Amino acid sequence: MPCVPAFDLPAIGADLVVSGAHDALVAAAGSGAFVVTAPPGTGKTTYVPPVLANLLTGRGAGRVLVSQPRRVAVRAAARRLAQLDGSAVGGPSGFTIRGERQVGPGTRVEFTTPGVLLRRLMADPALEGVGAVVLDEVHERSLDGDLLLGMLAEVRTLREDLVVAAMSATLDAVGVARLLGDVTPAPVVEVPSALHPLTVDYSPVPGRRLDALGVTREFISHVARVAAGAQAADGVDALVFVPSARDVDAVVRELRQLGGPAEVLPLHGRLPSRDQDRATRGRTSEAEPHRIVVSTALAESSLTVPGVRLVIDAGLSREVRRDRARDMTGLVTVSASRASVEQRAGRAARLGPGRAVRLFTEDEFARLNPAAPPEITSADLVDAALLLGVWGAPAGQGLDLLTPAPEESMRRAVEVLRSLALTDHEGRPTALGRRVAGLPIGARETRALLVGSAALRDARAVAEVVAAISDDHREPSADLSALLRELRSGRSPGAQRWNREVKRLTRIAEAEEGGVDVLSALAVGPASQPAGVVTALGRPEWIARRTGEHSRSYLLASGTRAALPEGSGLRASEWLAVHDVQRAEGRVADGTGAVIRMAAPLREEDALAIGAALLRERRTSWIESGRLRVRAQRTLGEIVLSSTPVAAEAKDVAPAFAAHLRAEGIGVLNWTQRATALRARLALLYRELGDPWPSVDDGSLLRDLESWLGPDLAALRATSSLGSLEVGSALRRLLPWPEAGHLDELVPERLTVPSGSSVRIDYPEAADGPPVVAVKLQETFGLTSTPRLVGGRVPVLFHLLSPARRPLAVTDDLESFWNGPYQQVRREMRGRYPKHPWPEDPWATPATARTTRG
């Protein structure tokens, strides 16, 4: 009996540009992996999955999974395919997102988010029952999307029958095709754009778009005024792009206050699904008013808003940025990339001639970065590192990715996982780590949920805290407890969403009850506050202690200092569990450079119990007024719990002098002429040749102090001084082997001149200076070519001196000097110094260090 196709492709693709590439798509799918590049609005998300579903039906294979980067887009894509198919969501077309699933036994195409698909891979690496996976909007280079690409490329080596497709509006097609291909790159199907004429106007705001707090109020008002005016002038549906959900709501309020016939609708991921559906549905008849949809970047490429002929673009986006010095990662508002701006503008010209109004200058557009950086380069990699450990690629070793994870960020993530008892010392997941990786929230939050429920014996209370900190809820005072009271009262705008998440998390915690052995015996009891305990369980390194009585500045265990907002009631708490910290300057940060955005009070007993892995006993030694001082300290990370003066021991000497050097600078050492000369020679070699010759600037020497000065510091006594060290001998420890054997050949200490004298070469202290030889002019007669050092790369600069050793000429081209300026020098000097030779022909005269009568 012949197989019945799952979808009516002619009906689905009737108005879609991508349907013209049907034959190419089918041919590409036959190779097992392929790449599709198609501009937004061409219909690739709607058309390609059912094409694969029909192919799989003919083979008797399984379901098609489609990964979309945002939950709003997942729901909209499933609904759109169902609408064109004439079926209900949950039938042939379904979806799964966090907390919601509409899939039935007859579902052939299942849309989902990258996070959900990743966890499905963790549970079932072979993807049983799945015949194809489509990764959509790969150009966004999300961290989860990059991991999926690498992992699915590995799955294909085990399952040759699995079809994998990567799709995008703008894409590094070559790199993705190489990653997905076998011996040769996967085929690429390019779907051309069907853009109509597009007019681009610029309407910059007179003031600033951004300040220290984000988008300015003046710019929000400017966005609303321009959008209202442009829509009224054009009489079409408009799409307005602003960076965040908060900015969307602010612009919507201003537009509604301005009035006008157009219906104003918000569109962002925090809205209830019915409001999202309303914004993405489009007008159903000409009788309905035109619309102004105000959206975040989700409508840029991953989601089509029907009917748009006008785009208003703020030119801003939210991107992940990492402050490595403070170990903080977060979303910040920055200028959008040129690729994003062009995609947004293209939304206006899909149906006919359109217009884009950019709320910045044309010069600013020209200076935009070509594309946004991949998220993996700046994201917090804790979640990714846990998934990689479960996958069998600890720290990403052995997994081919489009962009490798930064080594330092991955190292830090592995350390965090180990401190949370989620991985062992080799990066392999513990039993708790495997359970955490399989649950649909972040690693820190899941760990807090499971361990907190086991410790507090109150799954509901713990779920309330996790639901609050894992979503984008805000409280001006930064007090998590106050936020929880608002959410429980129902007064907070996100209360309904929070309640749904609390119920889901409570079910998860209760289902896992009794299965958590690690840390379940924490010394917490009735006096413990769930908000602080749960928050600290997720981020023990951000347990914080007030720096002084009545201060609003706190020191985190990680070493970061941050301040509470002015007027925050949390100032009464000596200890805090901090969840969110952001960079800030000025008064708001109280001089710390960072501000606490969410935290909860914490008892000291709970801080010490939860942060037990951070407790250290250490000795701190330093030099004060020339004397060695030592204190024994007990610390929680960088927070000093106790500090007691103790007698110095031999082991305290080297760290004290090293700390003194780092504090006072390398200049406190006894730099003899020989040591200074060796350092200058090495500096020239590093400047000209680079590695393996060492960098010897102040910063490099201080960073590598132990490698060259360590043995000498270790030999010092408490009564010694740094002036007793032989710096020149210590510097020689930096010489690379076997290159060290060529040191005197490349940068000799002295130069032999034609007179037979051996003259010292003065090497430059300045980074770009030349080596200098100062010698009497008569000693260089006959020297026609300027000597060159560092294998012929660097000419010597000669300071040619009079018999009284005053400079007569400076040159690094002796041949030109003898042929020209020398004759002028001869006329001026031979009468003044008659006892010294001043021959007319310096080429043929023997060089001498003596007088003519000597």
NORWO-V693198 format. One record per pair of residues at least 6 apart in sequence whose C-alpha atoms are under 6 Angstrom apart, sorted by the first residue. I is the first residue (numbers start at 1). J is the second residue. Records with the same first field share a line. If there is no record, write none. Layout:
I->J ; J
//
This chain:
3->58
5->54
6->54
12->84
13->19
16->42 ; 43
17->42
18->42 ; 43 ; 44
28->34
32->163
33->163 ; 164 ; 165 ; 186
34->165 ; 186 ; 187 ; 188
35->165 ; 166 ; 167 ; 188
36->167 ; 188 ; 189 ; 190
37->167 ; 168 ; 169 ; 190
38->169 ; 191
39->169 ; 193
40->169 ; 301
46->81
61->131
62->129 ; 130 ; 131
63->108 ; 130 ; 131
64->109 ; 131 ; 132 ; 133
65->109 ; 110 ; 111 ; 133
66->111 ; 133 ; 134
67->111 ; 112 ; 113 ; 114 ; 135 ; 136
68->74 ; 113 ; 136
69->113
72->269
73->303
74->111 ; 112
78->93 ; 94
79->89
82->88 ; 89 ; 93
90->102 ; 103 ; 104
91->104 ; 106 ; 107
92->106 ; 107 ; 108
93->107 ; 109
94->102 ; 103 ; 110
95->101 ; 102 ; 110 ; 111 ; 112
96->112
97->112
114->144
119->438
131->162
132->162 ; 163 ; 164
133->164
134->164 ; 165 ; 166
135->166
136->166 ; 167 ; 168
137->167 ; 168
138->168
139->168 ; 170 ; 171
141->374
142->375
143->375 ; 376
150->400 ; 401
153->180
177->185 ; 186
178->185
180->186
195->349 ; 350
196->349 ; 352 ; 353
197->353
198->349 ; 353 ; 354 ; 355
199->355
200->355 ; 356 ; 357
201->357
202->357 ; 358 ; 359 ; 361
203->359
204->359 ; 360 ; 361
209->215 ; 216 ; 219
210->216
220->251
224->251 ; 255
237->290 ; 291 ; 292 ; 308 ; 309
238->292 ; 308 ; 310 ; 311
239->292 ; 293 ; 294 ; 311
240->294 ; 295 ; 311 ; 312 ; 313
241->295 ; 296 ; 313 ; 314
242->296 ; 314
243->296 ; 316 ; 317 ; 318
244->296
245->268
248->294
262->289 ; 290 ; 291
263->291
264->291 ; 292 ; 293
265->293
266->293 ; 294
267->276 ; 294 ; 295
268->295 ; 296
280->305
282->306
300->344
308->348
309->348 ; 354
310->348 ; 354 ; 355 ; 356
311->348 ; 356
312->356 ; 357
313->358
314->359
315->335 ; 336
316->334 ; 335 ; 336
317->333 ; 334 ; 336
318->331 ; 332 ; 333
319->331 ; 332
320->330 ; 331
321->329 ; 330 ; 378
322->328 ; 329 ; 378
326->560
329->380
337->368 ; 369 ; 370 ; 371 ; 372
338->368 ; 369 ; 370
339->370 ; 371
345->356
348->354 ; 355
376->405
381->413
382->413
383->443
385->395
388->394 ; 396
389->428 ; 429
394->427
417->423
418->424
422->429 ; 430 ; 432 ; 433
423->429 ; 430
436->446
444->538
445->538
448->534 ; 537 ; 538
450->509
451->520
452->534
453->459
454->520
455->520
459->506 ; 509
460->506
463->502 ; 505 ; 506
464->502
465->531
467->501 ; 502
475->483
477->568
478->597 ; 598 ; 599
479->598 ; 599 ; 600
480->598 ; 599 ; 600
486->492
487->495
531->600
532->577 ; 600 ; 601 ; 602
535->577
536->577
540->611
541->557 ; 558
542->556 ; 557 ; 578
543->556 ; 557 ; 576 ; 577
544->554 ; 555 ; 556 ; 557 ; 575 ; 576
545->554 ; 555 ; 574 ; 575
546->554 ; 574
547->553 ; 554
552->563 ; 564 ; 571
553->562 ; 563
554->561 ; 562 ; 563
555->561
557->637 ; 638 ; 639
559->638
561->592
562->592 ; 594 ; 595
563->589 ; 595 ; 596
564->595 ; 596
573->601
575->602
576->600 ; 601 ; 602
577->599 ; 600 ; 602
578->599
579->598 ; 599
580->597 ; 598
581->595 ; 596 ; 597
582->594 ; 595
583->593 ; 594
584->593 ; 594 ; 595
585->593
589->595
614->636 ; 637
615->635 ; 636
616->634 ; 635
617->633 ; 634
618->632 ; 633
619->631 ; 632 ; 633
620->630 ; 631
621->629 ; 630 ; 652 ; 656
622->628 ; 629 ; 656
630->645 ; 646 ; 648
631->644 ; 645 ; 646
632->643 ; 644
633->642 ; 643
634->641 ; 642
635->641
653->718
654->713 ; 714
669->722 ; 723
670->723
675->727 ; 728
680->763 ; 765
683->696
686->693 ; 695
708->730 ; 733 ; 734
709->730
746->789 ; 790 ; 791
749->761
750->758 ; 759 ; 760 ; 761
751->758 ; 759
752->758
754->780 ; 847
755->779 ; 847 ; 848
761->772 ; 773
762->771 ; 772
763->771
764->770 ; 771
771->796
772->796 ; 797 ; 798
773->798
774->798 ; 799
775->800 ; 801
776->800 ; 801 ; 802
777->800 ; 801
778->847 ; 848
779->847 ; 848 ; 849
780->847
781->842 ; 847
782->843
784->814 ; 815
786->813 ; 814
787->796
788->794 ; 795 ; 796
796->812
797->811 ; 812
798->810 ; 811 ; 812
799->810
800->807 ; 808 ; 809
801->807 ; 808
826->838
830->838
835->851 ; 852
836->851 ; 852
//
